[in-house]
């Protein structure tokens, strides 16, 4: 009996030590969202999907996709209340020692920061006035962004959601935003990748073609000092993404959504292509957690389990690349590692 108790104590102490020694992670792609962001009864989420949603236009976009087998065996339920979204997100961040760039509306960002002031770095969603369609996110005037920066409440401008509005990144209406980001020396993060299945029919302006990373070239040619993160890493357009990263070495990418939602082999194939092309020091971890806090853990696990990544490459993706992109001070980095 004594031996069993002793062994149990060692097991608990070992687990506590492992948790205490967990190295920090920066999640570059978190959202502060209300629980009803996708309606009163949001669907569960797959992490990952094993079968992609299919459609018969007669019956609806996800006809036949019941969540008791395909598209995944263990769907992750949405949080049921605003408090659950926040509380479960913070719990996952504390479990995995995550610090997050969180975007949303300023009032909600303030509430999240008050709950866990040392875990969150404030960002801001950005949509264009007059193009927001059915979105609940109000457009932000340039002067409001300037004021947020002046008050120290703007670490990143983004998510820039132009693709959902049917707006190319080189659209003249975005020029004031790019100029402001360059003037203030604030990094920006822009959605370039897949939307939801059937997104072009959802009442917005989403177009697949406007997620091509090549469309950033006129922007970067005009604004050489712009720091930019391509959200979702331009998936699945690896050739275009590599071409832009080669010629514009200030481009970084985050792997939000694709890290947990894409079939694992497909995600690994895309990630491996970018790493083997020499861009492992510009790939940043991101979950794109919105109202499914349960996706954070499989997102972390996908990188931890990647068989082709060295331990150093994992640390770069989890933390070092984002710390460089955000220009965290030595003191901030030391504090993260002390916690």
N, C-alpha and C positions, 0 to 999 in steps of 0.2 A: 504493500500500500504506500509506504514511504517513497519507494522508488518511483511509483506512478505519479505521486504528487510532485516529486522533484523533477521528473521529466516534463510534466505539464507546466511547471513554473519556468523551466528553460524554454519551452515552446512559446509561452507568452512573452518572455523577455526578448527572445529572438525576433518575434513579430514586432514588438514595440521598437526595438533597435532598428529594424528594417524601415519602419515608417519614419522614425526620426532621421534616418540617413537618406531618405528619398530626395534626390537632387531636384531642384526646381524646374518647372516647365512654364513657358510662356505660351498661352493660347491667344493667337493673334486674331481670332474670329469668333467672338461671343456676341450675343444679342440680348439686350434687356427688352423682353416682350411680355405683354399681358397674356394670360392663359387662353383668352378667346381670340388670339391674333388670327387663327385660321378657322374661326367660327365656334359655335357653341359645342360642337361634338367633333373635335379634331381627330383625324385618323391616327393610328399608331405609326411608328417609324421602324424601318428595317435597318439593322446595323450588322452585316450588310444585306442588301437585296441579293437574292439568288436568281430571281427571274424579274426582268424589268417589266413594268406595267405595259399592258397592251390595250388596244382599243377597237371596239366595233362602234363606229359613229352613231349607229342606231340606238345603242344602249348606254353609252357613256364611256368616259375615258379609262376607267379602271374596271370595266366589266369583267367578271370572272376572277378578280384578284382578291379573294377572301384571305384573311390573315390567319388561316389555320393550316397552312402549308406554304406553297409559293404565295407571295414573293419571298417570304422568309419564315423560318421555323419558330423564332422567338421574337416577335415584334415588341418594340419598346413603347409603352403607353405614354401619352402626353400628360404633363402635369395638370392637375385639376383646378388649381387656383393660382392667382398671382403670387401668393405666399409660397406655394409649392414650387413654382418655377424658380423663384429666388432661393428658397431654402435648400432645395435639392441641388441646384447649381453650385451654391457655396459649399455644400457638403462634399460634392465630387471634387471641387477644387482643393479643399483642405485635405481630402484623402490622398490626392495625387500631387500635392504641393504645387498647384497651378496658380499663376498670376495671369490675369486676362485683360486684353484690350476689349472693352465692351461698348457696343454702339447702341444707340436708341435715341429716345427723346430726353432732353436735359433733365426734366423732373424725375423720370424713372432712373436715369443714370445716377442722380444724386441720392435717391433712395437705396439703390444697390450699393453705392460707395459707402453710405452710412452704415450698412449692415456689415460690410467687410472692407474697411477703408484701405487695408494694406494689400488686398487681393486684386483690386480693379484699377485699370488705367482708362480714363474716359475718352471715348470717341463719339462721333455724331453721324447719324444717318443723313444722307444728302440726296434730295430729289430736286428736279427742276420745277420752278413755278410754272403752272399751266400744263404740266405733262404727267401729273401724278395719278390720273385715272381714278381707280377705285381705292387707292392706297389710303390707309389711316395715317400715314406719316406726312406731316405738313412740310412744305418746302422751307428751306432755311435761307433767309437773305444773307448776302456776303457779310454785311455789317454785324449780324448776329454771330457768325463764326469768328469774326475778328474780336468781338467782345468776349466770347468764351475763351479764346486764346489769351486775351489780356488778363482774365481772371484765373488762368492756370487750369482750365477745365477742358482742354482740347489737346490730347496726346496724338490723335490720328483723325484726319478727316476721312470718314468712311464708315459704313459702307456707302460708296457712291453707286446708286442703283439705276444708272442710266439705261442699262441694257433692258431692264424691265419696263422702261418707258418708251422703248423704241428709239432710243437716242444713241448715236455713235459717240465714242469718247472724243472724237475730233470735231464734234458739233460746235459751232461758234457760241452757242448758249452756255457751254461749259468753260469757255475761255476765262471768264472772270474767276472761276474757282481755281483753275490751274495756276493762274497768275498770283492769286492770294496764297496758295500753298507754297509756291516758290518764294514769295516775298517774306512770309512768316517762317519759312524753313520748317514746315510741318509736313510729315509724311502723309500720303493718301493711300487709301485702299479701295479698289474698284472691283465690282463683280464682273468677272469675265468667265463664263462657263454655262453649264446647264441650268435651266430653271426646273420647275416641277413638270411632271408629265402633263401634257396638254396646256402648258403655260401660255402659248400664243392665243388660246381661245378663252382666257380667263378674264378678259375685260381690260387688260393693260396693253402695252405695246411691245411686249417681249418678242425679240427676234434672235434666232440662233446665230445668225451671221454677225450680229453686233458684239458677240463675245470673242471674235477673232483677235488675238493679241497684236496682230499686224496693224490694227486700227489705232494703236497707241503711238505709232511712229510719228505722225505729224505733231502730236502733243509733245513728245519728248524732244523732237527736233527744235521746237520753239522754246522749250523750257528745260535746258540742260541740267539745271540744279534741282529738278524735281525728284523727290524720293517717292517711289511708287511700289505698292504691293499689289500683285495681280491675284485676286481671290480665286480660289478653286484651281489655281495654277493653269488657267486657260484650258482646262480639260474639255474635250479629249484631243485638242489640237497641239500635239507635242512638237511637230515640226515648226509651226509658227512661234510657239513659245520659246523653243531653243534659239531660233533665229533672232528674236528680240532680245533674249538674255545675252546672247553673244555680242551683239552690236551696241546694246545699251546696258552696260554693266551695273547701272544703278537699279535695275529691276530686280525685285525679290518676288517670291510667290508664297502664298499659303495654300495648304492642302485641305481647307475646310470642306465639309460634306463628303468629298470623294474619299477621304480617309476612312470613313465608316460606312457610307452608303453604297459605293461601287462594289461589285463582286471582288473579293479579295485579290484574285489573280490579276484582274484588270487594273486595280489600283496599283498593285506592286509593279506591274509591267510599266505603267506610266511613270511612277516614282523612280524606278530603276533607270529608265531612259534618261531622265533629267540628271540623276546622280552620276551615271556613267558618262554623260556628256560633259561633266565637270562643274555642275552647278549645285553640288551638295552643300556649299557654304552660303547659298541664297534661297534655300527652301526652309519655310517656317511652319511649325506646327499650328494647326487651327482646327477647331471642331465644328464651327458654325452651329453651336447649340442655340436653339430658339425656345421651344417649349417642350423639348424632350431631353431633360437633363441626363437621362440614361445613356445618351449617345457619347458622353464624354469618356467613360471608361473604355468602351471598345475602340474609340479613336486613339487613346493612349496605347492600348494593347496592340493595335495594328503596327505602330512604329516599334514598340518593344520586341515584337515577334518577327519583324522583317528579317529574313535570313541573309539577305545580301548586304545589309548595313553593318558597318563596324560599330563598336561602342562609341567611338569618337563621332562618327556620322550621326548616330542617334542623338548624342548630346548636342550636336550642332543644330539639328532639326528641332529638338525639343526646346533649346534655350539660347545657345550662343549666337545663332544667326539673327534671331529677333532682338536680342540685346544690342547687337551691332546696328541693326536697322533703326531701332528706336533711340540709339545713342544713349543708352543707360549709363549713368555714372558708375565709377568704381564703387562708390558707396552704396548705390542701389543694388548692384550685383552682389556685393558682399552681404547686404541685408537679406536678399533673397536666399542666399546660401546658408545664412545663419538660421533662418526660420525653418 
